[in-house]
Amino acid sequence: MSQDWGPVIIAVVLFILLSPGLLFQLPARSRVVEFGNMNTSGLSILVHSIIFFAILTILVIAVGVHIHTG
């Protein structure tokens, strides 16, 4: 039986990369974009969630990334 790990791996990587304040924060507290400030706000969490969902949807459904094991 083959299992599809593509969506799981993509979701984990995107979750790590798109954590607000880790690499960038959009919108930031004092500017539009800040890099590596390790701060967050409710609005930046909402924006990063929308970006995460959009990229995940494009990669999993439109592009169809699959990683099969077994």
Buried (B, 14 or more C-beta within 10 A) or exposed (E): EEEBBBBEEBBEEBEEEBBBBBEBBBBBEEEEEBEEBEEBBEBBBEBBEEEBEEBBEEBBEEEEBEEEEE
